[in-house]
Amino acid sequence: MRCPFCGHTDTQVKDSRPTEDHAAIRRRRFCPACGARFTTFERVQLRELTVVKKTGKRAPFDRDKLVRSVQISMRKRPVDPERIERMVTSIVRRLESMGEAEIPSEVIGQMVMESLANLDQVAYVRFASVYKNFREAKDFEEFVEEISHDGDD
């Protein structure tokens, strides 16, 4: 593993342990060249996924990008970060187990929307505002009214 501080290619693992949800291995590393310490995470990847954007452009699936987008929607919400991590891990597992190497971005967006709806309504609306490209306040009003009526069923 290359040191992120000095670029030295021979770092040492000082400690390894599973994360709380046992979905990854957390490794504490030390760089003998510059003395820096840093942490890496190792996860099982069942298959290489490619995201097919609405424009038709293809890009490699990036778990960290998914985590960042969910964290943005969750900003200042009373949700344990561990629950967010479990949600993202669940979405990634579902994507990997679909059997397809290419996943339309709409499928990923829908999975995130469904998961957020069950986790935190405010985060759900925040994510939807970007995902559905709300342009003005009435778009928010219509969406909130729609989900309010869905809860009345």
Summary of the structure (lengths in Angstrom):
residues: 153
radius of gyration: 19.0
end to end distance: 53.0
largest distance: 62.7
contacts: 382
relative contact order: 0.11
helix: 44%
strand: 20%
